[in-house]
Amino acid sequence: MTATAAEKTGAHTTEAADVITGARERIDALDDRIIGLIQERMAVSAVIQEARITSGGRRVNLSREMEVLNHYSEALGKPGTALAMTLLELCRGRI
Ligand SMILES: C=C(O[C@@H]1C=C(C(=O)O)C=C[C@H]1O)C(=O)O
């Protein structure tokens, strides 16, 4: 059975269903870009971590991580801090 546009979107009119379907396409495209940027961030972070480890230093630099956390929390509030923590975990693993 094929779901109707209204069933798929939760809208109660075809006009609203059209708005939602179009906006969801934009969100999917934005999410693809965000994922690509996260993968790029992971690659750049790995370059830094490798350089520091190869030089005899540690993978993690907590003072820099505080700067990253503050950057996100100033822009996005408390959920920004949680987002930054997730990004840091993706980039340097769990600590
Ligand atoms: C990338 C770095 O190394 C680690 C990873 C960080 C990051 O992904 O932002 C931040 C601090 C470090 O724990 C860095 O020191 O800048």
The ligand as an SDF file (V2000), in Angstrom:
LIG
                    3D

 16 16  0  0  0  0  0  0  0  0999 V2000
   42.2570   19.2200   16.6370 C   0  0  0  0  0  0  0  0  0  0  0  0
   42.9030   19.2970   17.7970 C   0  0  0  0  0  0  0  0  0  0  0  0
   43.1220   18.1600   18.6130 O   0  0  0  0  0  0  0  0  0  0  0  0
   42.0820   17.5920   19.4020 C   0  0  0  0  0  0  0  0  0  0  0  0
   40.7770   17.6620   18.7160 C   0  0  0  0  0  0  0  0  0  0  0  0
   40.0650   18.8290   18.7600 C   0  0  0  0  0  0  0  0  0  0  0  0
   38.9800   19.1120   17.7590 C   0  0  0  0  0  0  0  0  0  0  0  0
   38.6000   18.2090   17.0000 O   0  0  0  0  0  0  0  0  0  0  0  0
   38.5230   20.2820   17.6970 O   0  0  0  0  0  0  0  0  0  0  0  0
   40.3590   19.7850   19.7420 C   0  0  0  0  0  0  0  0  0  0  0  0
   41.3360   19.5970   20.6580 C   0  0  0  0  0  0  0  0  0  0  0  0
   42.1160   18.3440   20.7390 C   0  0  0  0  0  0  0  0  0  0  0  0
   41.6280   17.5400   21.7920 O   0  0  0  0  0  0  0  0  0  0  0  0
   43.4850   20.5760   18.2670 C   0  0  0  0  0  0  0  0  0  0  0  0
   44.2650   20.5720   19.2320 O   0  0  0  0  0  0  0  0  0  0  0  0
   43.1770   21.6260   17.6750 O   0  0  0  0  0  0  0  0  0  0  0  0
  1  2  2  0
  2  3  1  0
  2 14  1  0
  3  4  1  0
  4  5  1  0
  4 12  1  0
  5  6  2  0
  6  7  1  0
  6 10  1  0
  7  8  2  0
  7  9  1  0
 10 11  2  0
 11 12  1  0
 12 13  1  0
 14 15  2  0
 14 16  1  0
M  END
$$$$
